[in-house]
Amino acid sequence: MKIKKTIGLSIATGILGLGVASTAQASAYAVSFLNITDLIITTTPAVAILPGTPLSRADAGLNGAATASVTLLDAAAVNAPGSNPAVVRLNNVFNQFGQVSPSYSNSDAVIDSQQTSGAVFTQTRGISEAFVDGNAFATGGSAENNSATGFILSVAGGPVTFTFDFNAAKYLQAALSGDAFVPGSSATATINASVTINDSVGTTYFGWSPDGAVTAGGVTGIAGGSETADAFNLNQTVTSLFPGTSPTSNSGGCMIAAMNSFGTGVGNPCFGHFAASVTLAPGIYNLGLAGKDSVTVSSVPAPGILALLGIGLAGLGFANRKKAKA
């Protein structure tokens, strides 16, 4: 009897260990990065373009706790409360941390004026990244950046053609570990970029959301103008809903480290070219340039694994009761 009790205790302990080891690996991860640079607006004939109010915002949340940073040009990097202390996003450092336990969530965004470097173009960069390790409990994280730049266009005396020209690079990845449970676990990475022109009452005269398609005889992703270059989709979501999957979309097949620098993207194979134009009648217009990147992740351990944990605990209790009666 003593041998049987010892074996039963060992089996129960082994099952308990299996449950703990398995749930420790259930995780979800996502990262989104967007770099828009070399942005130049030209007019024919030449007219004044008056600057509006730029806005840069970064948000990060983890398991219900959140933080945010809002400013005119350079939102401070944010790290969600409770994040892994070894993974700290620093301001204007757009590196990728990857799947590093324990859980974390962070983001950063900036609107760079290249005129301070002797160039004439504008640049905006943003990154959102989150990783959650499910362990024995459901966990969730999110991060988001928004950068918006506004201008006032004054057209008088006749029609004026506005041309928008820029380069951009992107990286999106969403991943679920092999033992993340479905439904419940998911990872999503999203980027958005757009150019809009409205009048004072909100009527839209031009809207451009590059989607990677320029077709003969027409275009997609644009209204009120024409498009001459659209290298790839800048309004995209990648999602992982199945364990062991990690869909990725990155320009030029590049990693973030090859596309996150301050400065021009000309000559860099990680960047693609985008261009569009619109002709406006006399009037006063508001021009908006917007970029956004965001991620959401959630990890739920499989019920089967939790069941093993329960069986292990029950086994230990049964062995202890038999020992007490002996």
MARKOL-914557 format. One record per residue (C-alpha): x negated, y, z. Coordinates in steps of 0.05 Angstrom, whole numbers, m for minus. Example, Ala and Ser with C-alpha at 12.3 -4.5 7.8 and 13.67 -1.06 7.14 Angstrom:
<atoms>
{atom {m246,m90,156}},
{atom {m273,m21,143}},
</atoms>
This chain:
<atoms>
{atom {0,0,0}},
{atom {m56,47,15}},
{atom {m85,35,m54}},
{atom {m18,50,m88}},
{atom {m9,114,m48}},
{atom {m78,137,m67}},
{atom {m65,122,m141}},
{atom {2,158,m139}},
{atom {m31,219,m108}},
{atom {m86,219,m160}},
{atom {m35,214,m218}},
{atom {7,270,m189}},
{atom {m55,313,m180}},
{atom {m77,299,m251}},
{atom {m10,319,m279}},
{atom {m11,382,m238}},
{atom {m79,399,m265}},
{atom {m56,385,m336}},
{atom {2,433,m328}},
{atom {m42,489,m301}},
{atom {m96,479,m355}},
{atom {m45,478,m411}},
{atom {m6,540,m391}},
{atom {m70,580,m381}},
{atom {m81,578,m457}},
{atom {m12,604,m479}},
{atom {m26,673,m508}},
{atom {m6,725,m559}},
{atom {m50,778,m593}},
{atom {m40,835,m642}},
{atom {m81,893,m669}},
{atom {m65,948,m720}},
{atom {m113,1000,m747}},
{atom {m103,1056,m798}},
{atom {m155,1105,m824}},
{atom {m131,1159,m873}},
{atom {m188,1204,m896}},
{atom {m210,1249,m954}},
{atom {m140,1281,m953}},
{atom {m138,1341,m999}},
{atom {m77,1381,m1021}},
{atom {m83,1421,m1085}},
{atom {m33,1468,m1119}},
{atom {m23,1491,m1191}},
{atom {m19,1550,m1194}},
{atom {m55,1564,m1128}},
{atom {m11,1583,m1069}},
{atom {m23,1590,m995}},
{atom {m12,1529,m950}},
{atom {m1,1552,m878}},
{atom {m19,1503,m822}},
{atom {36,1478,m776}},
{atom {30,1442,m709}},
{atom {m7,1376,m709}},
{atom {11,1323,m657}},
{atom {m27,1261,m635}},
{atom {3,1211,m585}},
{atom {m21,1145,m557}},
{atom {20,1096,m515}},
{atom {5,1029,m482}},
{atom {46,982,m438}},
{atom {36,916,m403}},
{atom {88,875,m366}},
{atom {134,935,m354}},
{atom {80,985,m334}},
{atom {63,1039,m385}},
{atom {22,1101,m397}},
{atom {17,1154,m452}},
{atom {m26,1212,m477}},
{atom {1,1270,m519}},
{atom {m39,1328,m547}},
{atom {m46,1371,m609}},
{atom {m104,1338,m645}},
{atom {m139,1285,m602}},
{atom {m97,1242,m557}},
{atom {m139,1211,m502}},
{atom {m147,1136,m506}},
{atom {m98,1099,m461}},
{atom {m105,1032,m425}},
{atom {m41,1002,m396}},
{atom {m38,995,m320}},
{atom {m59,925,m299}},
{atom {m102,914,m361}},
{atom {m165,872,m360}},
{atom {m218,917,m326}},
{atom {m271,890,m373}},
{atom {m232,915,m434}},
{atom {m230,991,m433}},
{atom {m212,1033,m494}},
{atom {m256,1095,m496}},
{atom {m234,1159,m531}},
{atom {m247,1159,m606}},
{atom {m281,1091,m604}},
{atom {m241,1048,m652}},
{atom {m271,980,m639}},
{atom {m234,913,m637}},
{atom {m236,875,m571}},
{atom {m201,811,m595}},
{atom {m170,755,m553}},
{atom {m203,767,m485}},
{atom {m170,741,m421}},
{atom {m138,766,m378}},
{atom {m83,808,m410}},
{atom {m93,880,m434}},
{atom {m62,934,m477}},
{atom {m92,998,m504}},
{atom {m89,1050,m560}},
{atom {m121,1113,m586}},
{atom {m107,1165,m640}},
{atom {m141,1227,m668}},
{atom {m131,1279,m723}},
{atom {m201,1298,m747}},
{atom {m212,1364,m783}},
{atom {m271,1352,m829}},
{atom {m280,1426,m840}},
{atom {m323,1427,m777}},
{atom {m371,1381,m815}},
{atom {m374,1425,m877}},
{atom {m323,1384,m916}},
{atom {m254,1407,m938}},
{atom {m212,1345,m923}},
{atom {m172,1320,m864}},
{atom {m175,1252,m831}},
{atom {m132,1214,m781}},
{atom {m149,1148,m746}},
{atom {m109,1104,m698}},
{atom {m114,1036,m666}},
{atom {m67,995,m623}},
{atom {m87,929,m592}},
{atom {m56,881,m541}},
{atom {m68,811,m514}},
{atom {m26,773,m464}},
{atom {m44,707,m431}},
{atom {21,672,m412}},
{atom {m7,628,m356}},
{atom {54,599,m321}},
{atom {98,660,m333}},
{atom {125,701,m391}},
{atom {84,764,m406}},
{atom {90,821,m454}},
{atom {50,881,m479}},
{atom {57,937,m530}},
{atom {16,995,m557}},
{atom {31,1050,m606}},
{atom {0,1112,m638}},
{atom {33,1169,m675}},
{atom {m4,1224,m713}},
{atom {33,1279,m749}},
{atom {8,1341,m785}},
{atom {53,1396,m811}},
{atom {44,1452,m862}},
{atom {87,1508,m889}},
{atom {92,1515,m964}},
{atom {112,1582,m993}},
{atom {130,1579,m1067}},
{atom {147,1645,m1103}},
{atom {149,1670,m1175}},
{atom {158,1602,m1208}},
{atom {150,1527,m1199}},
{atom {87,1501,m1165}},
{atom {58,1430,m1169}},
{atom {29,1401,m1106}},
{atom {m19,1342,m1110}},
{atom {m37,1297,m1052}},
{atom {m101,1256,m1055}},
{atom {m132,1212,m1001}},
{atom {m167,1147,m985}},
{atom {m145,1097,m932}},
{atom {m164,1032,m898}},
{atom {m122,984,m856}},
{atom {m128,923,m812}},
{atom {m70,884,m783}},
{atom {m71,818,m746}},
{atom {m20,779,m705}},
{atom {m35,713,m670}},
{atom {m3,661,m625}},
{atom {m42,606,m590}},
{atom {m25,534,m607}},
{atom {14,522,m543}},
{atom {55,586,m543}},
{atom {129,567,m539}},
{atom {180,584,m593}},
{atom {229,617,m588}},
{atom {204,670,m540}},
{atom {132,681,m560}},
{atom {115,729,m616}},
{atom {61,777,m640}},
{atom {73,836,m688}},
{atom {27,889,m718}},
{atom {54,948,m758}},
{atom {27,1009,m796}},
{atom {65,1067,m828}},
{atom {43,1126,m869}},
{atom {85,1178,m904}},
{atom {87,1247,m937}},
{atom {152,1286,m936}},
{atom {173,1356,m959}},
{atom {238,1386,m932}},
{atom {269,1455,m935}},
{atom {292,1496,m875}},
{atom {359,1459,m870}},
{atom {328,1390,m874}},
{atom {341,1373,m947}},
{atom {286,1326,m971}},
{atom {252,1345,m1037}},
{atom {195,1295,m1035}},
{atom {184,1230,m997}},
{atom {125,1184,m1006}},
{atom {111,1120,m967}},
{atom {55,1083,m1004}},
{atom {71,1010,m1013}},
{atom {17,985,m1060}},
{atom {59,988,m1123}},
{atom {56,1034,m1183}},
{atom {99,1006,m1240}},
{atom {104,1025,m1313}},
{atom {160,1075,m1325}},
{atom {172,1087,m1251}},
{atom {146,1079,m1181}},
{atom {169,1049,m1115}},
{atom {160,1079,m1046}},
{atom {169,1151,m1073}},
{atom {226,1199,m1086}},
{atom {225,1268,m1118}},
{atom {155,1264,m1148}},
{atom {107,1219,m1186}},
{atom {52,1171,m1163}},
{atom {m14,1158,m1198}},
{atom {m52,1115,m1147}},
{atom {m27,1067,m1093}},
{atom {m82,1018,m1075}},
{atom {m44,976,m1024}},
{atom {15,976,m975}},
{atom {9,1028,m919}},
{atom {78,1011,m892}},
{atom {71,940,m870}},
{atom {85,891,m814}},
{atom {52,824,m801}},
{atom {84,776,m751}},
{atom {66,711,m719}},
{atom {125,670,m695}},
{atom {96,600,m696}},
{atom {42,571,m651}},
{atom {m27,567,m680}},
{atom {m15,620,m734}},
{atom {m54,685,m744}},
{atom {m32,725,m806}},
{atom {m79,782,m824}},
{atom {m76,839,m875}},
{atom {m140,880,m884}},
{atom {m162,925,m941}},
{atom {m222,900,m980}},
{atom {m226,838,m935}},
{atom {m262,882,m884}},
{atom {m264,880,m809}},
{atom {m247,942,m768}},
{atom {m321,956,m753}},
{atom {m332,969,m828}},
{atom {m275,1020,m835}},
{atom {m269,1058,m769}},
{atom {m322,1113,m778}},
{atom {m312,1188,m776}},
{atom {m322,1216,m847}},
{atom {m309,1200,m920}},
{atom {m285,1134,m948}},
{atom {m313,1149,m1017}},
{atom {m357,1091,m1040}},
{atom {m335,1046,m984}},
{atom {m303,981,m1012}},
{atom {m258,977,m950}},
{atom {m219,1038,m973}},
{atom {m167,1046,m1027}},
{atom {m145,1109,m1065}},
{atom {m76,1141,m1063}},
{atom {m49,1201,m1103}},
{atom {18,1232,m1117}},
{atom {47,1299,m1139}},
{atom {112,1339,m1137}},
{atom {135,1404,m1170}},
{atom {175,1451,m1127}},
{atom {219,1510,m1145}},
{atom {210,1577,m1108}},
{atom {226,1572,m1034}},
{atom {199,1557,m965}},
{atom {184,1484,m949}},
{atom {158,1442,m891}},
{atom {106,1390,m908}},
{atom {97,1331,m860}},
{atom {41,1281,m861}},
{atom {51,1223,m812}},
{atom {13,1160,m793}},
{atom {32,1106,m743}},
{atom {4,1040,m718}},
{atom {36,995,m666}},
{atom {34,925,m636}},
{atom {81,883,m593}},
{atom {63,816,m562}},
{atom {99,767,m516}},
{atom {77,699,m491}},
{atom {123,647,m460}},
{atom {96,580,m435}},
{atom {129,517,m462}},
{atom {183,487,m417}},
{atom {150,419,m426}},
{atom {87,445,m394}},
{atom {126,475,m336}},
{atom {161,408,m329}},
{atom {94,374,m321}},
{atom {77,424,m267}},
{atom {142,407,m232}},
{atom {130,332,m238}},
{atom {61,341,m209}},
{atom {89,379,m149}},
{atom {144,327,m139}},
{atom {93,271,m142}},
{atom {51,304,m89}},
{atom {112,313,m44}},
{atom {134,240,m53}},
{atom {64,214,m36}},
{atom {61,258,25}},
{atom {130,234,50}},
{atom {110,161,42}},
{atom {46,175,80}},
{atom {85,206,137}},
{atom {130,145,143}},
{atom {72,95,144}},
</atoms>
